[in-house]
């Protein structure tokens, strides 16, 4: 079958005009934001993953307290220690994960958690609720979004054990006992959570990361190494 060049030009134009609204919608609602938390009071370059935006531009960026806030691409991200367990937020790191040649673990080897750094839990004895970090996302455009958060712990596994995470989206539990990873040497091996949700363009979206209290552990502390907004699921 011999079709003229004019036919193919017309056919291609019809396809493009049919798909263009979808492409435009994706460009409006799929702004990818990838942020890496760095250790406090350390050189930014030591902990910064080059594939991510650094949360901080100064080496000393956290002076304590319950909340930190930053804005990326016009979207506001607020992380808070909430609930009665713990004394505030804390920043921590696994030094070898940041400095060992040949490793690719800068993203997963530092981040934020709840202070004090080792909140023990023993079933049948400990009565306090799991420590929690709450993420509030404001100024999202209306539409479907996703949030990916990395959960790799930094303490010595010979002397520390770690709670899995329960995760809540706008107050509704959506993940139960998500295992965390520990001291990975490659970011690709780190534990993460991935949630999809719809924003109405007006109300904030709130995600809560809670240390599970179903286990006997030395560290019932949630940790977040970094986060990604509107990126594909990693695996």
N, C-alpha and C positions, 0 to 999 in steps of 0.2 A: 504494500500500500504506500503510495507516494503522496505525502502531505506537504503542502507549501509551507515556506518559512513563516508566512503571515498567519497561518493557522496555529503554529506552535507559539508564536508571539501572543496571539489572542488567548490560547489555552493557558499559558504561563501567567498572563495578566489576571485571568479569572481566578486561578489558584491563589495568587498573591493577595488579591483583593478579598478573597474569602477568608484567608488566614490572618490578614493584617490586624483585625480587631483583637484576635486572641494574643498575637504578639505584643500589641500595645498594652493589653491588660497585664500580661506577664511583666512587662518593663515597669509598670506602675507599682505592682504589688509584690515583686520578688526582689527587693533590695537585699542583697546578701551582706550580712555584718558578721565578722568573725573576730572575737576578742580574747586575748590571752591575759590572765592575771600573772603578775610577777611577784617575786618575794620582796618584802619591804626591807629597806636599808641595804640593798644590794645593787650593783651596777645594772642598769636597765638591759644592757646588751647581754648580760649573763643569762637572764631568764627569758628574753623575748624570742618568741617563735616568729621567724620572718614571714610565715604564711598568714599571720594574724596581726591585728592592731593591738598594741599594748594598752592595757587599761590605764597605765600610768606613764607619764613622760619623765618623771623625776624618780631617783632611786629611793628617796624617803617620801612615801605617799600615804602611809596609814599611821595615824596617831592613836588608834583605839576607838572604842565606841561601838554602837550597835548597827550603824548603817554607813554605806558608801554609795555614791551616785555618780553617774557619768552619762554623757550624751554622745551618741554616734549616729551619723546620718539623720539627725533630727529626732531620733528615737531615744527616750530616756529609760535608763536601766537603774533600778534601785535594789540593792541587796541589803537585807536586814537580818539580824539575829532576832527571832521572835520566840515567844514562849518563856517559860520560867526556868528552863534548863540552860546553863551556861552564863557567862558574864559579859559576853560581847562577841564581836567578830575578831578573827585573828588571821594573819597571813603566815604561811609556813612554806617549807621547801624540802626537797631531797637534793642535797648538794651535788652528789655524784651524777644524778640525772641531768643536771644542768651543765656540767663541766667535762664529762668523760668523752674523750675523742671517739668518734665513730658511732656514738649513740644519737638517736633522733627523738629526744624526750623532753625538750624544753617546755612544750605546752603542758605536758602531764606532770612535771616535776615540781611545780609550785602552784599556789593558789590561795583560796580563802577557806576558812573553816570556822568552827565555833570554839571560843576559849572557855575553859582551859583546854589544852591540846589533847589530853587524854581523859575523857569522861567515861568512867567505867560503868558497866551495867551487868548486874547479876540477877537472873530470873528468880523470882520469889523473895528477893531481898530489896533490890532497888525499886523504888516506887515513883520516882520522878519520870515525866514524859521524855520522849526522845528529843535531843537537841534539834533545832530547826533553823534553816536559812530560807528566807522568803525573797523571791525575785518579783518585783513589780515592773511591768513594761508599759510605758505610757507613750501616747502620741502615735500609735500604730494606725496606718490607714485601714479602712474597712476591707475585709477580704480574708482569705485563708492564709495562715502563717504557720511557721514551725519554729521550735526552739530545741537546740541540741546543747546539752551540757555534759562536760567531761568530769569523771569522778574517779581519779586515781589517787590513792593515799601515799604518804611519804615516810611514815615511820618504819622502824626496823621490824620486819615480820617475825624475827626470832623472839621478840619480847612484846609484840603488839598484835592484837586481833581487832577486826573492824566490823562494824554493823553494816548490813545492807541498808538500802534506802527505800522509804515509802515516799511517793511523789503525788502531789495534789495539784490539780488544775482548777483554779477558781473555786477552791474549797472541796472539790470532789476528788477522791482518791482514784488515780488512774494507773499507778504502778505499785506493786507490793514486793518488798524484799528484793530489790534490784541489787545484785552483787556489785561491789566495788573492786577495783584492781589495786595492785600495790607495786610501786617501784618498777614500773615497766621501763624497758630500755628503748622502746619504739612507741611513739604516740599511737600508732595504729592498733596497738594491743591494749590500750586503756579502755576502761569501762565508760559507757556514756548512756545518757537517756535521750530519747527523741520523741517530742510531742507535736502533734498537729492540732491547730485550733482556729477558730474563726473570730476575728475582731469586728465589732460593730462600728469602729472608727471613733467611738466616744469614750467608752468605759475602759479602764485599765485591765490588763491581763495579769493575774497573780499565780505564780507557781511556787509551791512550797516543797522543800527537800528536807525530809525528816529521817533521822537515824532510827532504824527499827529497834524496838525493845523486846524482840522475840528471841534474843541470843545473849549468851554470856560472852562479853567482850571487854577489852581494855579501852577501846576507843569507839564510843557511841557518838561520833562526831561526823556530821555531813561535811563533805569537802567538794569544792568546785574549782577545777583547774582553768576553765575557760568556757566560752559559750559561742554559739552560732545561731543567728537569726536568718530564717528563710534560705537555708542550704539543704541539699538533698540528704536523705538518710545516709550515714557514713558507710554502712555495710548492706 
